[in-house]
Amino acid sequence: MWKGCIVEESLDDNRVLNNLKAVKIRITSENNPEQRWHIYDSLLTEKDIERIRHHLKQSWYMHFWKDDVMMIFFKGKKFIVSATDKRTWKEAIDYGLSINIPEEQLDFVMEF
């Protein structure tokens, strides 16, 4: 199983979350409800990932990890990197910056 953090607001159809195994659901603490993110820490199969990644909105990303492999998905783009060697993340980070994702959001957190 792959682990992943999926932000509900990043999806064009949040119903794809219905069949996932969520380990934990978190809501960010912004005061304005419209700025809050609903984050699903989930366990997924590769089939789950393939189904969900096609619902990713432009200018968002999602990432999944297992062992030392991390898959990072942007709309229409996929990167496979080392989960532990951050030097391998450069191309994905550069791409994220090129589509206006703030650098501080391109941290690919792997914990839950």
C-alpha positions, -999 to +999 in steps of 0.1 A: +000+000+000+011+036-007+007+064+018-006+097+006-020+131+017-048+143-004-062+178-001-099+177-008-099+212-023-073+200-049-099+177-066-124+186-093-148+159-078-144+151-041-166+120-045-134+101-055-125+101-018-155+079-009-138+046-014-104+055+001-090+041+033-084+073+053-062+069+083-067+104+095-086+135+083-072+169+093-086+204+087-062+233+086-067+261+111-073+292+090-100+315+104-117+320+071-135+287+063-129+293+025-092+291+031-092+258+051-079+226+036-094+192+044-064+167+043-070+130+040-040+109+052-047+077+033-035+042+024-040+036-013-034+010-040-019+019-073-054+016-088-067+041-063-039+065-072-046+062-109-082+069-104-077+099-081-049+116-099-071+123-129-093+145-108-064+168-097-071+205-104-046+228-122-020+244-099-022+216-073-002+185-066-006+153-047+021+128-036+023+092-025+052+073-009+062+037-002+096+026+010+121+050-006+099+058-036+077+089-039+054+097-068+044+133-072+015+142-095+006+176-110-022+180-135-009+160-165+026+155-150+042+128-129+076+126-111+091+096-095+118+105-069+136+092-039+115+097-008+147+102+013+170+121-011+156+156-014+181+163-042+159+142-065+130+165-058+144+195-077+127+189-110+093+184-093+098+215-072+109+236-102+078+224-121+056+233-091+071+268-090+066+272-127+028+267-122+027+291-093+026+268-064+043+286-035+077+271-026+067+265+011+039+242-002+063+221-022+077+203+009+062+168+002+054+160+038+055+123+045+041+117+079+010+104+096 
